[in-house]
Amino acid sequence: MQDNKIEKLGRMVKTARKEQGLTQGQLAAVSGVGTRFIRELEQGKTSCHIGKALAVVAMLGLDITIGGDAL
């Protein structure tokens, strides 16, 4: 069940990145992470570091709500 949420987050990141016309490399550079991290995040890898994932999500302007609290 957790994997589905991670995969959904990855799909959301990929969609937002493409809508904003960014390559994985460009998104990595402006988010302060590596291109490999972006690729793995978009693929829904469970090994992604949550702090880095949140930095990417914030850069793309996406909102995440957990238990009613926005991050």
C-alpha angles and dihedrals in degrees: 000000000000090000090060091057092049091048090049091051089050092052091049092051092048093048093048092046092053093044088055091049095242128145119221088254093052093048090049092052096050092043095049095240135107126269090241089058091054091049092050092045091052090049091054096243110178092218093073115125108242095218092056091044091054091050090054092045091050092049090054091050094242121149123222122195123195118185090342094308118113117223 
